[in-house]
Every structure is written in C-alpha cells, then in structure tokens.
Amino acid sequence: MTKTNTPIRRKIKGVVVSDKMDKTVVVRVDRYVKHPKYGKYYTITKRYKAHDENDAYKVGDVVIIEESKPISKDKTFIVLEKVAARE
C-alpha cells in the first residue's frame, strides 16, 4: 500500500452573502451545535472569503467551497459548485 501526497481538503456548504469584490465572494456557513454543559442548541455563523474566477455566483446562491492553499491574506477557499439558486 502506497501513501498518496494528496491533502485532505474540507468541503463546506454555505450561502453567498456578498459578491461586491472582484473574483471573490463571501460565503456564510451556519453550524447547529449543542452546548456541552447546558444542552441548548444554538447556531454558530462564520464567514469565509472564497475565490470565484468568473464572478459567476451571486448573493443568495447556495454553494460548496473547498479549502485550498492561500490565495491572498484572507482567501483560502475556492468555490466548487452551485447547489441551489437564489431564493
């Protein structure tokens, strides 16, 4: 059995909340987690900047982003595909 050098990359589903930058979209990712002590469920929201080469994705699109090598100071994700259109 040989080891491959391909890194494991995270794939995350989120909603595009901003497309004002050139070749960049901001994607909001929501996680629904349970508090370890109190048991209450709450939502954690995080925003990621993702590379969009052709400016194809607009606000409201549900997309899948994948981790990559750093593209700029804040941008370490690439948009893979659109899951659903705007609502």
N, C-alpha and C positions, 0 to 999 in steps of 0.2 A: 504494500500500500504506500503510495507516494503522497507527500504533502503538496498541496497547491498553495500558491502565493496570493490567491485572491482574497482580499479582505472581506469581512462580513460587514455589509452596509445596512444601516437602518432605513426602513421604508415607513413613512408616516402619512396618514390621510388627514387632510385639513381643508379649510376654506380660504380662498384668496380674499384678503381684506383691503389690499392696496395694489394698484398697478401703475402708479404715477412715475416710478423710476424707469430708466432705460435698461432693458434686458433684465429687470429684477421685479419679482412680485413678493409681497409679504403674505405669508400663509399662517392662519390662526389654527392651532391644534388644541383641542379640548380633551382632557383626560378626566374620567369619572373615578374618584378614589375614595376609599373608606378610611376614616380617621382611626389610627391604631388603638387609641385609648377609649374614645367616646362612641365609636361605631357609626357616626354620622357620615353620610356620603356627601361629597362636595366636588365641585368642578375646578380643575386647575387649567388655566389657559396660558399658552405660551405662543409667542410669535417668532417665526423663522423667516429669514430672507432667503429666497431661492432664485436660482438663475433660470431665466426664461429667454432663450436665444432669439426667438422670433416675435416676442411680445404677443403671443397667441392667447394668453389666459387673461380673463377679465374678472372684475370684482364679483363675487358670488359663486364662482366656479369651484366645485369640489375636486381637488387634485391629489395625486400621490407624489410626494417628494422623497428623494433618496439622498443620503449622506454622501459627500464626495470630498476630495481634497479641497483646501481653502481656495476660493476664487477671489475673494477680497477680504477686507478686515472682518466684516460681519457675515459674509455669504459663504456657507459651507454645504449648501444643499442644491440639488438640481431638480427641476420639475420633470417628472417622467411622463405622466399622462393625466388626462381629464377623466374623472369618474362620472360626474354629473354636471349639467349646465346650470346656469343661473336660475334662481328660484323667483 
